[in-house]
Amino acid sequence: MPNTGIVKYHVKLKFEVDGLVEKADIIGAIFGQTEGLLGPEMNLNELQKVSKVGRIEVNVDSKSNMAKGDALIPMSTDISTAALIAAAIESIDKVGPFQAKFSLVGIDDIRAIKKKIIVDRAKKIVQDWATKTISEGEEMLRDVYDASKPGKLTTFGNAQLACGTGVFDSSFIILVEGRADVINLLRAGFDNAIAIEGAKIDESVTKLTTGKKVVAFLDGDRAADLILKELQGLVKIDKVLRAPSGKEVEECTPLEIADILKDALESREEQPGSPHQYVKSERKQQKHDAREAEYRHADHDDSAKQLIQNRPEILTTVRDVFPQINETLEAIVLDESMKTLLKIPVSEIIKKLDSAEGGKLLVMDGIVTQRLIDAADKAGIEFIVGHRTGDLKKSSDINVMTFSQIGISN
């Protein structure tokens, strides 16, 4: 293509010649046969001298005793002059001794083309700028979001104890009873909690807490007293905190958790026994806890086996529902036909069970407590499945099971 630095128009023509000719023959015919047609000021040679016409480009394809091709004439004249030159070239009827026909393909306004190129480039510049700006904005929003979103749930040690990712590099460790408690603390913004998973404390907890400040944050029931006694024999605890009486850590709201842990955050050096602790001196329940453990592992296992045998649709439904509520601290209430009636946070179950009229099956990501059983009994619930059971003081017609007892999780 010619240099289009000063070009306004491209005059495009095509030609056919009844003989074999070369590029020089075509250019010679264009200059020779248009000379004098439009006056001396319109001669192509003169126009080239004053840079009104650029170098003429010609392409020739010769075969079968014929030649075809195209010509492009760059011009910086006005459109009228460009049209006159095009008409003059169309009047050429011979190239050398051979008959020829020239015809105009079109006149391109190079300025319009340049404008389009400029506009398209400007659009691309604006798009790139906007994309970069949006990306920077999204990155800023992501940074803000990351600062407020909960940490991630993971596991620690050979016992695969549930914990937040913060326990690995934090100098402040919160010991809680179960996995659901860890998840609830993550939602409240605390990623440095680890579950001890029962009264028998795994030795990995001792190793993790060595040299660190340790807060025990336990449920507000009697069963937690035995756990605390076991803990104090294995781990140096700097502060003991408890959920409100009759309430479990997993049932606490984020505001309640932040309020309970406030003292620990403000003064981590304070030793157990301070007046700010939510500790109840009810630690003489060993027989009760032994009876509770026996109830969990014997009666519940029998119920689970009977459920699987007599009500297979219950097991199928629980398997389907489990992925929906696992690690969400939510619960689902279903009716006799296994249709979902209600999906709510675990902390709101007791308040809202009455609104699930006709509910028969409750599947929850949490601990089945006596308070929950009492409320479920009044609401007509027949089956409850959760991760584990709490301090169950009295029997009920409700079938209470854990996911592990019916073979859904470990």
Secondary structure as GFF3:
##gff-version 3
##sequence-region A 1 410
A	DSSP	beta_strand	9	17	.	.	.	ID=ss1
A	DSSP	alpha_helix	23	34	.	.	.	ID=ss2
A	DSSP	three_ten_helix	40	42	.	.	.	ID=ss3
A	DSSP	alpha_helix	44	49	.	.	.	ID=ss4
A	DSSP	beta_strand	57	63	.	.	.	ID=ss5
A	DSSP	beta_strand	66	75	.	.	.	ID=ss6
A	DSSP	alpha_helix	79	90	.	.	.	ID=ss7
A	DSSP	beta_strand	94	95	.	.	.	ID=ss8
A	DSSP	beta_strand	98	109	.	.	.	ID=ss9
A	DSSP	alpha_helix	110	148	.	.	.	ID=ss10
A	DSSP	beta_strand	153	156	.	.	.	ID=ss11
A	DSSP	beta_strand	161	164	.	.	.	ID=ss12
A	DSSP	three_ten_helix	165	168	.	.	.	ID=ss13
A	DSSP	beta_strand	172	176	.	.	.	ID=ss14
A	DSSP	alpha_helix	179	187	.	.	.	ID=ss15
A	DSSP	beta_strand	193	195	.	.	.	ID=ss16
A	DSSP	alpha_helix	203	209	.	.	.	ID=ss17
A	DSSP	beta_strand	213	218	.	.	.	ID=ss18
A	DSSP	alpha_helix	223	234	.	.	.	ID=ss19
A	DSSP	beta_strand	239	242	.	.	.	ID=ss20
A	DSSP	three_ten_helix	249	251	.	.	.	ID=ss21
A	DSSP	alpha_helix	254	266	.	.	.	ID=ss22
A	DSSP	alpha_helix	286	294	.	.	.	ID=ss23
A	DSSP	pi_helix	295	299	.	.	.	ID=ss24
A	DSSP	alpha_helix	300	310	.	.	.	ID=ss25
A	DSSP	alpha_helix	312	325	.	.	.	ID=ss26
A	DSSP	beta_strand	330	335	.	.	.	ID=ss27
A	DSSP	beta_strand	340	345	.	.	.	ID=ss28
A	DSSP	three_ten_helix	346	348	.	.	.	ID=ss29
A	DSSP	alpha_helix	349	352	.	.	.	ID=ss30
A	DSSP	three_ten_helix	353	355	.	.	.	ID=ss31
A	DSSP	beta_strand	359	364	.	.	.	ID=ss32
A	DSSP	beta_strand	367	368	.	.	.	ID=ss33
A	DSSP	alpha_helix	370	379	.	.	.	ID=ss34
A	DSSP	beta_strand	383	386	.	.	.	ID=ss35
A	DSSP	beta_strand	388	389	.	.	.	ID=ss36
A	DSSP	beta_strand	399	402	.	.	.	ID=ss37
###
